[in-house]
Amino acid sequence: SSGINAEYGGTTALGMEDILTELRDSYHSGKTRSLEYRLSQLKQLAAMLKAIKDHYFKAVNSDMKKPAEEIFFTDLRFADHEMGYAIRHLEEWIKPSKVKTDLAFSGEDVHLYPEPRGVVVIFGAWNYPLQLTMIPLIGAIAAGCCAVVKPSELVPNCSALLAKFFREFMDQDCYRVVEGGPDVAEKIMDFRWDHVFFTGSTNIGKKVAVKAAQNLISTTLELGGKSPTIVDQTANVETAARRICWGKFINCGQICVAPDHVLIHKSRKSEFLTAVQKYIKEFFGDDPSTSPDFARIVNDRNFERVRGMLKGGNVVVGGQVNAAERYIAPTVVESVGYGDPVMQEEIFGPIMPIMEFDDLGELLDTLKKQEKPLVTYFFSTCKKNMALVERELSSGSLSINDTIQFLLMPQVPFGGVGNSGQGRYHGKASFDTFTNYKSVHVRDPGMEWANDLRYPPYKDSAFKTFLYDVILYNSADEFSGAKKVICKALKYALIAGAVSLVAYQFNLVSKFQDYNFGVESLQKIKDSVSTYLNV
């Protein structure tokens, strides 16, 4: 493909410009707009997922030693499930949707027309190289966009594999993979795209947002944050501990929706710690470093970052590290404060800080002062407490009595709020992300007399304003007393007059002796209103 620089695997600025021009030409040709083309490319992507499977296991294992079962269920199968959902529902999604309007516009055609945003760029992430790249791409293809995909350079084997298979399976006139590091990403953001979809850290997300703002590019930012996990005094602690351990230590804690830290009612802390220790052993054995089911930290820089979080607090489970293997054991730390290193940023690793609380209301007050997380997890059997957390805490999602599982539902939009991101995807929300819902209003050119109220000269302005307000905004309920009575009477007279005129025009009555009913009624009401308004 044009512009690929073999020296560092990325693109030159000139090459990126060539790619963007080629994709824009393809988009403006209308090639991506038909239902048939979109479905064909989604099916090609599905075929690519099947063909890449065995190679992908090896690539991920080389980059971060992840269990094959995790790769299948959280990466390959996840993306395939989203693909099937989009293919089944796309014909329905692309249809214009009728808009229900006020009575004054009831005879007019008003609808929303879903059109593609255009040529978009998708920045993938390293922790789930395939699904975090493919699921946004599914939305872009379904919406009729052309796209550039930029995999993460932190998993070079996965990036190269995606690029190779992408060229073999996807239409290169409309979809391209561009490899490279941060310098290539910066060059990509120098150009004007129709939408940018970024998955990654909050710090990098802010930089993407700044670059996008310079060209007024819309963005979807799938970021992260410190997702709190609250366990109240009514919770089933055994179940909570098991589900939290799974959510925390899957992929070695390197998942944006991992339970970041646990806030447990002090009356259940001891019981919870015992259960957590039991399930870590059940999942990974006496020595997790020998377990085939426990992954590794992605690179040395992240290993050192996570290891630094072990300073402060008391390690009660785990704590072992091996720099040569980038191994950090599943670790539980208690006696942690908000000032400790582990509480300063998203952990993104296998460390579970435990903090206790006494009063749920006071805890929620504390959490409300912090940045809004991607997810809040809450374990309880008390419906009153569930409703309280749902009402009081703002977060991208709320999951009660489970972790991570909600991600697998394509019917549920996923995304952050505030510091944890903006925009949503999964299922139809992915289609919506890459779609502009164009408002369309179609009006008959006839019956121009009905517009007399809106045109100058504005004589009898007080009455005109009153009448126009009633017709357009149905504001009778805003008035009281005599004004309200007059307003409602006027509206009914207008309806009766309109019905009379239509009936007369289409000869719906054989003898229409009282044709002037509408006009005479309006004149009487006008005189009454003018008198009331002292016009």
C-alpha positions in Angstrom: 0.0 0.0 0.0 1.2 3.5 -0.6 3.0 5.4 2.1 4.2 2.4 4.2 7.7 3.1 5.5 9.5 -0.2 6.0 12.2 1.4 8.0 10.1 1.8 11.1 6.8 0.1 10.1 4.7 3.3 10.2 3.8 5.9 7.7 5.3 9.1 6.5 3.3 12.3 6.6 3.1 12.2 2.8 2.1 8.6 2.8 -0.7 9.2 5.3 -2.0 12.0 3.2 -2.0 9.6 0.2 -4.0 7.0 2.2 -6.5 9.6 3.4 -7.0 10.9 -0.1 -7.6 7.4 -1.5 -10.1 6.6 1.3 -11.9 9.8 0.7 -12.2 9.2 -3.0 -13.6 5.7 -2.2 -16.0 7.2 0.3 -17.3 9.9 -2.0 -17.8 7.4 -4.8 -20.6 5.9 -2.6 -19.0 2.5 -2.6 -19.6 1.9 1.2 -23.2 3.1 1.3 -25.2 0.0 0.1 -26.4 -2.6 2.6 -24.9 -5.3 0.4 -21.4 -3.8 0.5 -21.5 -3.3 4.3 -22.7 -6.9 4.9 -20.0 -8.2 2.6 -17.2 -6.5 4.4 -18.6 -7.5 7.8 -18.6 -11.1 6.6 -15.1 -10.7 5.3 -14.1 -9.5 8.8 -15.8 -12.5 10.3 -13.9 -14.8 7.9 -10.7 -13.0 9.0 -11.4 -13.7 12.6 -11.7 -17.5 11.9 -8.6 -17.6 9.7 -6.5 -15.6 12.2 -7.4 -17.7 15.3 -4.4 -20.1 15.6 -1.9 -17.4 14.6 -3.4 -15.0 17.1 -3.0 -17.4 20.0 0.8 -17.5 19.3 1.1 -13.7 18.8 -0.6 -12.9 22.0 1.4 -15.5 23.9 4.6 -13.9 22.5 3.6 -10.4 23.5 2.1 -11.0 27.0 1.8 -14.7 27.8 -2.0 -14.9 28.1 -4.0 -18.1 28.6 -5.6 -19.5 25.4 -9.0 -19.7 27.0 -8.9 -16.0 28.0 -7.8 -15.1 24.5 -10.7 -17.0 23.0 -13.5 -15.8 25.3 -12.4 -12.2 25.9 -10.9 -11.4 22.6 -11.8 -13.6 19.6 -15.3 -14.8 20.7 -16.2 -11.4 22.0 -15.5 -9.7 18.6 -17.2 -12.5 16.7 -20.4 -12.1 18.9 -20.5 -8.4 18.2 -20.0 -9.2 14.5 -23.0 -11.6 14.3 -25.2 -9.1 16.2 -24.4 -6.3 13.7 -24.9 -8.6 10.6 -28.3 -9.7 12.0 -29.6 -6.1 12.7 -27.9 -3.9 10.1 -30.8 -3.8 7.7 -33.0 -2.4 10.5 -30.4 0.1 11.7 -29.9 1.8 8.3 -33.6 2.6 7.8 -34.7 6.2 8.4 -36.8 6.7 11.5 -40.0 8.6 11.6 -40.1 11.5 14.1 -43.3 12.2 16.0 -44.0 15.9 16.0 -46.4 18.4 17.5 -49.9 18.7 16.0 -48.9 21.7 14.0 -46.5 19.6 11.9 -48.5 16.4 11.9 -49.1 16.4 8.2 -45.4 16.8 7.3 -42.6 14.3 6.7 -40.0 14.5 9.5 -37.5 11.8 9.9 -33.9 11.0 10.9 -31.7 9.8 8.1 -28.6 7.7 9.3 -25.6 8.7 7.2 -22.0 7.7 7.7 -19.7 10.2 9.4 -17.2 9.7 6.6 -13.5 8.6 6.8 -12.6 7.7 10.4 -9.5 6.5 12.3 -9.5 3.9 15.1 -6.7 3.6 17.6 -6.6 0.2 19.2 -5.2 -0.8 22.6 -2.7 -3.4 23.6 -4.5 -5.3 26.4 -7.0 -6.8 24.0 -5.4 -6.2 20.6 -8.1 -7.8 18.5 -11.5 -7.0 20.1 -10.6 -3.4 21.1 -9.8 -2.8 17.4 -12.4 -4.9 15.7 -15.5 -3.9 17.7 -15.2 -0.2 16.8 -14.4 -1.2 13.2 -17.5 -3.3 13.1 -19.5 -0.1 13.9 -17.6 1.9 11.3 -18.2 -0.7 8.5 -21.9 -1.1 9.5 -22.3 2.7 9.4 -20.9 2.9 5.9 -17.6 4.7 6.8 -14.1 4.2 5.4 -11.5 3.6 8.1 -7.8 3.6 9.1 -7.0 1.2 11.9 -3.9 1.9 14.1 -3.1 -1.2 16.4 -1.0 -0.6 19.5 2.8 -0.8 19.0 3.2 -2.3 22.5 2.1 -5.7 21.2 4.2 -5.8 17.9 3.4 -9.4 17.1 -0.3 -8.9 17.3 0.0 -5.6 15.3 1.9 -7.2 12.5 -0.5 -10.1 12.4 -3.6 -7.9 12.2 -2.0 -5.8 9.4 -1.1 -9.0 7.4 -4.6 -10.5 7.6 -6.3 -7.2 7.1 -4.6 -6.7 3.8 -5.6 -10.2 2.7 -9.3 -10.1 3.7 -10.5 -6.4 3.7 -11.1 -4.0 0.8 -8.0 -1.8 0.7 -9.9 0.9 -1.2 -11.9 1.5 2.0 -10.1 0.0 5.0 -6.4 0.2 5.9 -4.1 -0.8 8.8 -1.3 1.6 9.7 1.4 0.4 12.1 3.9 2.4 14.1 4.6 4.1 17.4 3.6 7.4 19.0 5.2 9.4 16.2 2.9 7.7 13.6 -0.1 8.3 15.9 0.8 12.0 16.0 1.1 12.2 12.3 -2.2 10.6 11.9 -3.8 13.2 14.1 -2.3 16.0 12.0 -5.0 15.3 9.3 -8.6 16.0 9.3 -10.7 12.9 9.9 -14.5 12.8 10.2 -14.3 11.0 13.5 -11.6 9.6 15.9 -12.1 6.6 18.1 -9.4 6.1 20.7 -9.0 3.4 23.4 -6.3 3.9 26.0 -5.2 5.8 29.0 -6.8 9.1 30.2 -3.5 11.0 29.8 -3.1 10.0 26.1 -6.8 10.5 25.6 -6.5 14.1 26.6 -3.7 14.6 24.0 -5.9 13.0 21.3 -8.8 15.3 22.3 -6.6 18.4 22.1 -5.3 17.4 18.6 -8.8 16.6 17.4 -10.2 19.9 18.7 -7.7 21.8 16.6 -9.6 20.5 13.5 -13.0 20.3 15.2 -13.0 16.5 14.8 -15.6 14.6 16.9 -14.1 11.9 19.2 -15.0 8.8 21.1 -12.6 8.3 24.0 -12.7 4.9 25.7 -10.4 5.5 28.7 -10.4 4.1 32.2 -10.0 5.2 35.8 -10.2 3.7 39.3 -13.4 1.7 39.3 -14.4 1.3 42.9 -15.8 -2.0 44.1 -18.1 -1.7 47.2 -19.1 -4.6 49.3 -21.7 -3.7 52.0 -22.7 -5.6 55.1 -25.5 -7.4 53.5 -23.5 -8.9 50.6 -22.9 -12.6 50.0 -19.2 -12.4 50.7 -18.3 -15.7 49.3 -19.8 -14.9 45.9 -18.5 -11.4 46.0 -14.9 -12.5 46.6 -15.0 -15.1 43.8 -16.4 -12.7 41.2 -14.1 -9.9 42.3 -11.1 -12.1 42.1 -12.0 -13.2 38.6 -12.6 -9.6 37.4 -9.4 -8.3 39.1 -6.9 -10.9 38.0 -8.1 -11.7 34.5 -5.4 -10.7 32.0 -3.2 -9.9 35.0 -5.4 -7.0 35.9 -4.8 -5.3 32.6 -8.3 -4.5 31.7 -10.0 -1.0 31.8 -13.1 -2.4 33.7 -11.1 -4.3 36.3 -12.3 -3.7 39.9 -9.6 -1.2 40.9 -9.9 -1.3 44.6 -12.3 -2.9 47.1 -14.2 -0.8 49.7 -15.7 -3.3 52.2 -17.9 -2.8 55.3 -15.6 -3.3 58.3 -17.9 -6.0 59.7 -17.2 -8.2 56.7 -13.5 -7.5 56.0 -12.0 -10.5 57.8 -14.4 -12.9 56.1 -13.7 -11.3 52.7 -9.9 -11.5 53.0 -10.2 -15.2 53.9 -12.4 -15.8 50.9 -10.1 -13.9 48.5 -7.1 -15.9 49.6 -9.1 -19.1 49.1 -10.1 -18.2 45.5 -6.7 -16.9 44.4 -5.4 -20.3 45.4 -8.3 -22.1 43.7 -7.8 -20.1 40.5 -4.0 -20.2 40.2 -2.6 -22.8 42.7 -0.1 -22.4 45.5 2.4 -20.7 43.2 0.6 -18.5 40.5 3.9 -18.0 38.7 3.7 -21.6 37.5 0.0 -21.4 36.6 -0.8 -21.5 32.8 -3.9 -19.4 33.6 -2.2 -16.3 34.9 -0.9 -13.7 32.3 2.1 -11.3 32.6 2.6 -7.6 32.5 2.9 -6.3 28.9 6.3 -4.6 29.1 9.1 -3.5 31.4 7.9 0.0 31.8 4.4 -1.1 33.0 6.0 -3.7 35.2 8.0 -1.1 37.0 5.0 1.2 37.3 2.8 -1.5 38.9 5.6 -2.8 41.1 6.0 0.8 42.5 2.4 0.6 43.7 3.4 -2.1 46.2 4.9 0.6 48.4 2.6 1.6 51.2 0.0 -0.6 52.9 0.4 -4.1 54.2 0.6 -7.0 51.7 -1.6 -9.8 53.0 -1.7 -12.0 50.0 1.0 -12.3 47.2 3.5 -9.6 46.6 6.1 -11.7 44.8 7.7 -10.3 41.7 10.0 -11.5 39.0 11.3 -8.7 36.7 12.8 -11.2 34.2 9.3 -12.6 33.5 7.5 -9.4 34.2 5.6 -11.4 36.8 3.7 -9.8 39.7 1.7 -12.3 41.8 -2.0 -11.8 42.5 -1.6 -9.4 45.4 -4.0 -8.1 48.2 -3.0 -5.0 50.2 -4.8 -3.7 53.2 -4.3 -0.6 55.4 -4.3 1.6 52.3 -5.0 5.3 52.3 -6.0 7.6 49.4 -2.5 9.1 49.6 -0.7 5.9 48.9 0.9 5.2 45.4 -1.6 2.5 44.6 -4.5 5.0 44.9 -2.9 7.7 42.8 -3.8 6.3 39.4 -5.6 3.4 37.7 -3.7 0.2 38.8 -4.0 -1.8 35.6 -2.2 -4.7 37.2 -2.8 -7.6 39.7 -2.9 -5.6 42.9 -6.1 -5.4 45.0 -6.2 -2.7 47.6 -8.7 -3.3 50.4 -10.2 -0.3 52.3 -12.9 -0.5 54.9 -15.9 1.8 55.6 -18.5 2.0 58.3 -21.3 4.1 56.8 -22.4 3.7 53.1 -23.7 7.3 52.9 -20.4 8.7 54.1 -18.5 6.5 51.6 -20.7 7.7 48.7 -20.0 11.3 49.7 -16.3 10.6 49.6 -16.5 8.8 46.2 -18.6 11.7 44.7 -15.6 14.0 45.2 -13.3 11.8 43.1 -13.1 11.5 39.3 -16.0 9.6 37.7 -15.0 6.0 37.0 -15.6 3.8 34.0 -17.6 1.3 36.2 -18.8 1.2 39.7 -19.2 -2.3 41.2 -21.5 -2.9 44.1 -22.2 -6.1 46.0 -25.3 -6.2 48.2 -28.6 -7.9 48.8 -30.3 -4.8 50.0 -32.5 -3.2 47.3 -32.5 0.1 49.2 -28.7 0.3 49.1 -28.7 -0.7 45.4 -31.1 2.1 44.6 -29.0 4.5 46.7 -25.8 3.7 44.8 -27.5 3.8 41.5 -28.9 7.3 42.3 -25.9 8.9 44.0 -22.8 7.7 42.1 -22.1 8.8 38.6 -20.0 6.4 36.4 -20.0 5.0 32.9 -21.7 1.8 34.1 -22.9 0.3 37.3 -22.7 -3.5 37.8 -24.4 -5.0 40.9 -23.3 -8.3 42.2 -20.9 -9.1 39.3 -17.9 -7.9 37.5 -17.1 -7.4 33.8 -20.0 -9.7 32.6 -22.1 -6.7 31.4 -19.6 -6.1 28.6 -20.7 -9.2 26.8 -24.2 -7.8 26.1 -24.3 -6.0 22.7 -27.6 -4.5 23.7 -25.9 -2.5 26.4 -23.9 0.6 25.3 -20.5 0.8 27.0 -18.4 3.9 27.7 -17.2 6.3 30.3 -18.1 9.7 31.6 -15.9 12.7 32.5 -12.4 11.5 33.1 -13.2 7.9 32.2 -14.2 8.8 28.6 -16.8 10.1 26.3 -19.1 8.3 23.8 -20.3 4.8 23.8 -20.1 1.6 21.7 -21.0 -2.1 21.5 -24.0 -3.3 19.5 -26.1 -0.6 17.9 -24.2 2.0 19.9 -21.1 1.2 17.8 -23.2 1.9 14.7 -24.5 5.1 16.2 -21.0 6.3 17.1 -20.0 6.3 13.4 -23.4 7.7 12.2 -24.7 11.2 11.7 -28.5 11.2 12.2 -29.4 13.9 9.8 -32.7 15.6 10.5 -34.9 15.8 7.4 -38.1 17.9 7.1 -40.2 17.6 3.9 -43.1 19.9 3.5 -45.8 20.2 0.8 -45.4 23.4 -1.3 -49.1 24.1 -1.2 -51.4 25.7 1.5 -49.1 28.8 1.6 -51.9 30.8 3.3 -51.1 28.8 6.5 -47.8 30.6 6.7 -49.3 34.1 6.7 -48.7 34.4 10.5 -44.9 34.1 10.2 -44.3 36.7 7.5 -43.8 40.5 7.8 -45.2 43.0 8.1 -45.9 42.3 11.7 -49.1 44.3 12.2 -51.3 43.1 15.0 -48.1 41.8 16.5 -49.4 40.9 19.9 -52.2 38.7 18.4 -49.8 37.2 15.8 -47.3 36.3 18.5 -50.0 34.7 20.6 -51.6 32.8 17.7 -48.2 31.6 16.3 -47.2 30.5 19.8 -50.3 28.4 20.2 -49.9 26.8 16.8 -46.2 26.0 17.0 -45.5 25.4 20.7 -48.9 24.2 22.1 -48.4 26.6 25.0 -51.9 26.5 26.5 -50.6 24.8 29.6 -48.2 27.7 30.2 -51.1 30.1 30.8 -53.7 30.3 33.6 -57.2 31.7 33.9 -58.8 33.5 31.0 -55.6 33.3 28.8 -55.6 29.5 29.1 -59.3 29.2 28.2 -58.8 31.5 25.1 -55.7 29.6 24.1 -57.4 26.2 24.2 -60.5 27.6 22.4 -58.3 29.0 19.7 -56.5 25.7 19.2 -59.7 23.8 18.9 -61.1 26.4 16.4 -58.0 26.1 14.3 -58.4 22.4 14.2 -62.0 22.6 13.3 -61.3 25.2 10.6 -58.6 23.0 9.1 -60.8 20.0 9.1 -63.6 22.0 7.5 -61.3 23.3 4.7 -60.0 19.8 4.0 -63.5 18.3 3.9 -64.7 21.0 1.5 -61.6 20.8 -0.8 -62.0 17.0 -1.2 -65.8 17.1 -1.4 -66.1 15.0 1.7 -69.5 16.5 2.3 -72.2 17.0 -0.3 -73.4 20.3 1.0 -71.0 22.4 3.0 -73.1 25.4 4.0 -71.0 26.6 6.8 -67.6 26.8 5.0 -66.9 30.1 6.8 -67.0 28.5 10.2 -63.3 28.4 10.6 -62.7 31.9 9.4 -65.6 33.4 11.4 -64.6 31.5 14.5 -61.0 32.8 14.2 -62.2 36.4 13.7 -64.4 36.2 16.8 -61.5 34.7 18.9 -59.2 37.3 17.5 -61.5 40.1 18.6 -61.8 38.5 22.1 -58.0 38.1 22.4 -57.3 41.6 21.1 -59.7 43.0 23.7 -58.2 40.8 26.4 -54.6 41.9 25.5 -55.7 45.5 25.0 -54.4 45.5 21.4 
